[in-house]
């Protein structure tokens, strides 16, 4: 593989001190690549960008309706929530609805993504409910309960629930389940390796499902998942400091945004005159950066594709490029995108 192109440079004075490389693909629901940077055949894990697809069997099977779950809870299930009280209370409520409690969750514990909540709780205060994947796991347990499967090993790759999820992920990636590489995600359930192009295609198909070969319950599930994300973006991310939530609020229904770990960010642009078959965007920062430049790259992609207007870009200005400051607070350099999509 050729060296990935530079996406972002970090300067100090007139010298480039660091570079972040990566790959980007923008693909329509018909599979047409309309913009790219780097090797879009590069294979990497979806990580949390898989969550909307991991929820499809929950909705398509009838389990979601059976338990009377809400759109707000569905947004939580497909999100990587910040661990704020609105999230932990919603996960607890969802579990109670299916006759379980937090002890059934197998996602492990990490500090809340929301810094204020993490500081308030301290290093010993986090619980399994604060895990950003607790909603996803609660959704998997709901599907287990509905189908009558064993609840104790729902996280295993060979469990019927995980096998259903695998089939849906493969369908949206236009591949076969048996050829898809699988790893174990940070929360203990399977995660799926696809190309950057497939990643973008999946999000195009999520916002504009392909009728040919796709069953109606799956198409309806996609519509419900997209609707939930747009109506409750704060449940997908959080009430502060979350670009996915901010983008969905700013774009006013035009797109959904979902981050994944290790430098992955994905967007689905709903069908319109410009993209009648929808558009999927996938970003992978090669070094796995999750904080410094991942969001910056995504904003620049949206700018270059004219998917955000001037007012929306102005609202994101502080995240489009950032100064490098010394310990006296003086600006000594910049972090900014340098790529051009082709």
C-alpha positions as CSV (number, residue, x, y, z in Angstrom):
1,X,0.0,0.0,0.0
2,X,1.3,3.5,-0.9
3,X,1.8,5.9,2.0
4,X,-1.4,7.5,3.1
5,X,-1.8,11.2,2.2
6,X,-1.3,13.9,4.8
7,X,-4.7,15.1,6.1
8,X,-3.5,17.5,8.8
9,X,-0.3,19.3,9.6
10,X,0.8,20.6,13.0
11,X,3.2,23.6,12.7
12,X,5.4,25.3,15.2
13,X,6.6,28.6,13.7
14,X,7.4,27.9,10.1
15,X,8.2,24.3,10.6
16,X,5.8,21.3,10.2
17,X,6.3,19.4,13.5
18,X,3.8,16.6,13.0
19,X,1.6,15.1,10.4
20,X,-1.6,13.1,10.5
21,X,-2.3,10.8,7.5
22,X,-5.4,9.0,6.5
23,X,-8.1,7.9,4.1
24,X,-11.4,9.4,3.1
25,X,-14.3,8.1,0.9
26,X,-17.6,9.6,-0.2
27,X,-19.9,7.1,-1.9
28,X,-23.5,7.2,-3.1
29,X,-26.1,4.5,-2.3
30,X,-25.4,3.1,-5.8
31,X,-21.8,2.6,-4.9
32,X,-20.4,5.5,-7.0
33,X,-17.3,7.1,-5.5
34,X,-17.7,10.8,-5.8
35,X,-14.7,12.0,-3.8
36,X,-11.8,10.3,-2.1
37,X,-8.4,10.8,-0.6
38,X,-5.9,7.9,-0.2
39,X,-6.4,4.2,-0.5
40,X,-10.1,3.6,0.0
41,X,-9.5,-0.2,-0.2
42,X,-7.7,0.1,3.1
43,X,-9.4,-2.3,5.6
44,X,-10.1,-1.2,9.1
45,X,-12.6,-1.8,11.9
46,X,-15.9,0.1,12.0
47,X,-15.8,0.2,15.8
48,X,-18.7,2.3,17.1
49,X,-19.6,3.4,13.6
50,X,-21.2,-0.1,13.4
51,X,-23.8,0.7,16.1
52,X,-26.7,1.8,13.8
53,X,-26.3,-1.5,11.9
54,X,-26.0,-3.5,15.1
55,X,-29.5,-2.2,16.1
56,X,-31.2,-3.2,12.8
57,X,-32.2,-6.7,14.0
58,X,-33.6,-5.2,17.2
59,X,-36.0,-3.0,15.2
60,X,-36.6,-5.3,12.2
61,X,-37.5,-8.3,14.4
62,X,-40.3,-6.5,16.2
63,X,-38.4,-6.6,19.6
64,X,-38.2,-2.8,19.7
65,X,-42.0,-2.5,19.3
66,X,-42.7,-5.4,21.5
67,X,-41.1,-3.8,24.5
68,X,-42.5,-0.4,23.8
69,X,-39.1,1.2,23.4
70,X,-39.0,4.9,22.4
71,X,-37.2,6.8,19.7
72,X,-35.1,8.4,22.4
73,X,-34.0,5.0,23.6
74,X,-33.2,3.9,20.1
75,X,-30.9,6.9,19.7
76,X,-29.2,5.8,22.9
77,X,-28.8,2.2,21.6
78,X,-27.1,3.4,18.3
79,X,-25.1,6.1,20.1
80,X,-21.8,6.3,21.9
81,X,-23.2,8.3,24.8
82,X,-21.2,10.6,27.1
83,X,-22.3,9.0,30.3
84,X,-24.3,11.9,31.5
85,X,-27.3,11.4,33.8
86,X,-29.7,11.5,30.9
87,X,-27.9,8.6,29.4
88,X,-27.4,6.4,32.5
89,X,-31.0,6.9,33.6
90,X,-32.2,6.0,30.1
91,X,-30.1,2.8,30.1
92,X,-31.5,1.8,33.5
93,X,-35.0,2.5,32.3
94,X,-34.5,0.4,29.2
95,X,-33.1,-2.5,31.1
96,X,-36.0,-2.4,33.6
97,X,-38.4,-2.5,30.7
98,X,-37.1,-5.9,29.7
99,X,-36.9,-7.2,33.3
100,X,-33.1,-6.8,33.8
101,X,-30.7,-4.5,35.6
102,X,-27.1,-3.2,35.1
103,X,-25.7,-6.5,36.3
104,X,-26.7,-8.1,32.9
105,X,-24.4,-5.7,30.9
106,X,-21.1,-7.1,29.8
107,X,-19.6,-3.9,28.3
108,X,-17.2,-3.2,31.2
109,X,-16.4,0.1,32.9
110,X,-14.6,3.3,31.8
111,X,-14.9,6.9,32.9
112,X,-17.7,8.9,31.3
113,X,-16.8,10.6,28.0
114,X,-18.3,13.8,29.4
115,X,-15.5,15.5,31.3
116,X,-17.7,17.3,33.9
117,X,-19.4,14.0,34.8
118,X,-16.1,12.2,35.0
119,X,-14.6,14.8,37.2
120,X,-17.6,14.8,39.5
121,X,-17.6,11.0,39.8
122,X,-13.9,10.6,40.3
123,X,-11.8,7.6,39.3
124,X,-13.9,5.2,41.5
125,X,-17.3,6.5,40.7
126,X,-18.0,5.2,37.2
127,X,-20.3,2.2,36.7
128,X,-21.1,0.0,33.8
129,X,-24.0,2.3,32.9
130,X,-21.4,5.1,32.2
131,X,-19.8,3.0,29.4
132,X,-20.5,4.7,26.1
133,X,-21.7,1.3,24.8
134,X,-24.2,0.5,27.5
135,X,-27.1,1.5,25.4
136,X,-25.9,-0.8,22.6
137,X,-25.6,-3.7,25.0
138,X,-29.0,-3.1,26.5
139,X,-30.4,-3.2,22.9
140,X,-28.7,-6.6,22.4
141,X,-30.2,-7.9,25.6
142,X,-33.6,-6.8,24.5
143,X,-33.3,-8.7,21.3
144,X,-32.1,-11.8,23.3
145,X,-35.0,-11.5,25.6
146,X,-37.5,-11.2,22.7
147,X,-36.1,-14.2,20.8
148,X,-35.7,-16.3,23.9
149,X,-31.9,-16.7,23.6
150,X,-29.3,-17.2,26.4
151,X,-28.6,-13.8,28.1
152,X,-25.3,-14.8,29.7
153,X,-23.2,-15.1,26.5
154,X,-24.9,-12.5,24.3
155,X,-21.5,-11.0,23.6
156,X,-20.0,-14.1,22.0
157,X,-19.4,-14.1,18.2
158,X,-21.3,-17.3,17.8
159,X,-24.4,-16.2,19.7
160,X,-27.5,-16.0,17.5
161,X,-27.9,-12.3,18.2
162,X,-24.3,-11.6,17.1
163,X,-24.8,-13.8,14.0
164,X,-27.9,-11.8,13.1
165,X,-25.9,-8.6,13.4
166,X,-23.1,-10.0,11.3
167,X,-25.5,-10.8,8.5
168,X,-26.9,-7.3,8.5
169,X,-23.5,-5.6,8.6
170,X,-22.3,-7.8,5.7
171,X,-25.5,-7.0,3.7
172,X,-24.9,-3.2,4.0
173,X,-21.2,-3.6,3.2
174,X,-22.1,-5.6,0.0
175,X,-20.1,-8.6,1.1
176,X,-20.7,-12.1,2.5
177,X,-20.6,-12.8,6.3
178,X,-18.1,-15.6,6.0
179,X,-15.5,-13.4,4.4
180,X,-15.8,-10.5,6.8
181,X,-12.9,-10.2,9.3
182,X,-14.1,-9.8,12.9
183,X,-12.3,-8.6,16.0
184,X,-13.4,-7.9,19.6
185,X,-14.4,-4.4,20.3
186,X,-13.5,-2.4,23.4
187,X,-16.8,-3.3,25.0
188,X,-16.4,-7.1,24.3
189,X,-18.7,-7.7,21.4
190,X,-17.7,-8.4,17.8
191,X,-16.6,-5.5,15.6
192,X,-16.2,-5.7,11.9
193,X,-13.5,-4.9,9.4
194,X,-14.4,-3.3,6.1
195,X,-12.8,-1.1,3.5
196,X,-13.1,2.7,3.7
197,X,-15.3,2.5,0.6
198,X,-17.6,-0.1,2.2
199,X,-17.8,2.0,5.3
200,X,-19.0,4.9,3.3
201,X,-21.4,2.7,1.3
202,X,-23.0,1.4,4.5
203,X,-23.9,4.9,5.6
204,X,-25.3,5.8,2.2
205,X,-27.5,2.7,2.3
206,X,-28.5,3.4,5.9
207,X,-30.0,6.8,4.9
208,X,-31.2,5.6,1.5
209,X,-31.8,1.8,1.8
210,X,-31.5,-0.1,-1.5
211,X,-34.9,-1.7,-2.2
212,X,-33.5,-4.4,-4.4
213,X,-32.8,-7.5,-2.3
214,X,-33.5,-5.6,1.0
215,X,-36.6,-6.8,3.0
216,X,-39.2,-4.2,4.1
217,X,-38.6,-4.7,7.8
218,X,-34.9,-3.8,7.3
219,X,-35.8,-0.7,5.2
220,X,-38.3,0.4,7.8
221,X,-35.7,-0.2,10.5
222,X,-33.2,2.1,8.7
223,X,-35.8,4.8,8.5
224,X,-36.6,4.5,12.2
225,X,-32.9,4.5,13.3
226,X,-32.1,7.6,11.2
227,X,-35.2,9.4,12.6
228,X,-34.2,8.6,16.1
229,X,-30.7,9.9,15.6
230,X,-32.0,13.2,14.1
231,X,-34.7,13.7,16.8
232,X,-32.4,12.9,19.8
233,X,-28.8,13.7,18.8
234,X,-28.0,14.4,22.4
235,X,-28.6,10.7,23.1
236,X,-26.2,9.7,20.3
237,X,-23.5,11.8,21.8
238,X,-24.1,14.2,24.6
239,X,-25.3,17.7,25.5
240,X,-21.8,19.3,25.2
241,X,-18.5,18.7,23.6
242,X,-19.7,16.2,21.0
243,X,-19.2,16.9,17.3
244,X,-21.6,14.2,16.1
245,X,-24.4,15.8,18.2
246,X,-23.5,19.3,17.1
247,X,-23.4,18.4,13.4
248,X,-26.8,16.8,13.5
249,X,-28.2,19.9,15.3
250,X,-26.6,22.3,12.8
251,X,-27.5,20.4,9.7
252,X,-31.2,20.4,10.6
253,X,-32.1,16.9,9.4
254,X,-29.8,16.7,6.3
255,X,-27.3,14.2,7.8
256,X,-26.5,11.8,10.6
257,X,-23.0,11.6,12.1
258,X,-21.4,8.8,14.1
259,X,-17.9,8.4,15.4
260,X,-15.9,5.3,15.8
261,X,-12.8,4.6,17.8
262,X,-9.2,4.7,16.4
263,X,-9.7,7.7,14.1
264,X,-13.0,6.7,12.4
265,X,-15.8,9.1,11.6
266,X,-18.8,8.3,9.5
267,X,-21.7,10.4,8.0
268,X,-24.8,9.6,6.1
269,X,-26.3,12.4,3.9
270,X,-30.0,11.9,3.3
271,X,-31.3,11.9,-0.3
272,X,-31.8,15.3,-1.9
273,X,-31.4,16.9,-5.3
274,X,-27.6,16.8,-5.1
275,X,-27.5,13.2,-3.9
276,X,-30.8,11.5,-4.9
277,X,-29.5,8.1,-3.7
278,X,-27.9,9.4,-0.5
279,X,-24.3,9.8,0.3
280,X,-22.0,8.1,2.8
281,X,-18.8,9.6,4.1
282,X,-16.0,7.6,5.9
283,X,-12.9,9.1,7.5
284,X,-10.0,7.1,8.9
285,X,-7.1,8.9,10.5
286,X,-4.3,6.4,10.1
287,X,-2.6,6.9,13.4
288,X,-5.9,6.3,15.3
289,X,-6.3,9.9,16.6
290,X,-9.6,10.4,18.3
291,X,-9.2,13.9,19.8
292,X,-6.8,16.2,18.0
293,X,-7.7,16.0,14.3
294,X,-10.5,13.5,13.6
295,X,-13.3,16.0,13.9
296,X,-11.3,18.6,12.0
297,X,-10.9,16.3,9.1
298,X,-14.6,15.5,8.9
299,X,-15.6,19.2,9.0
300,X,-13.2,19.9,6.2
301,X,-14.7,17.1,4.1
302,X,-18.2,18.5,4.7
303,X,-16.9,21.9,3.6
304,X,-15.3,20.7,0.5
305,X,-18.4,18.8,-0.5
306,X,-20.6,21.9,0.2
307,X,-22.6,20.0,2.7
308,X,-22.4,22.9,5.3
309,X,-23.3,26.5,4.6
310,X,-21.3,29.5,5.7
311,X,-23.3,30.0,8.9
312,X,-22.9,26.3,9.8
313,X,-19.2,26.5,9.1
314,X,-18.9,29.7,11.2
315,X,-20.4,27.8,14.1
316,X,-17.7,25.2,13.8
317,X,-14.9,27.6,13.2
318,X,-13.0,26.8,16.5
319,X,-12.9,23.2,15.4
320,X,-11.9,23.7,11.8
321,X,-8.4,24.6,12.8
322,X,-6.8,25.3,16.2
323,X,-3.8,27.3,17.4
324,X,-0.8,25.6,19.1
325,X,-0.1,27.6,22.3
326,X,2.8,27.7,24.6
327,X,2.5,27.6,28.4
328,X,2.0,31.4,28.5
329,X,-1.0,31.1,26.2
330,X,0.7,32.6,23.2
331,X,0.0,31.2,19.7
332,X,3.2,29.5,18.3
333,X,1.7,27.4,15.5
334,X,-1.4,25.8,14.1
335,X,-3.2,22.5,13.6
336,X,-5.0,22.6,10.3
337,X,-6.2,20.4,7.4
338,X,-4.1,20.4,4.2
339,X,-5.8,17.8,2.0
340,X,-7.8,18.2,-1.2
341,X,-10.5,15.6,-2.1
342,X,-10.4,14.3,-5.6
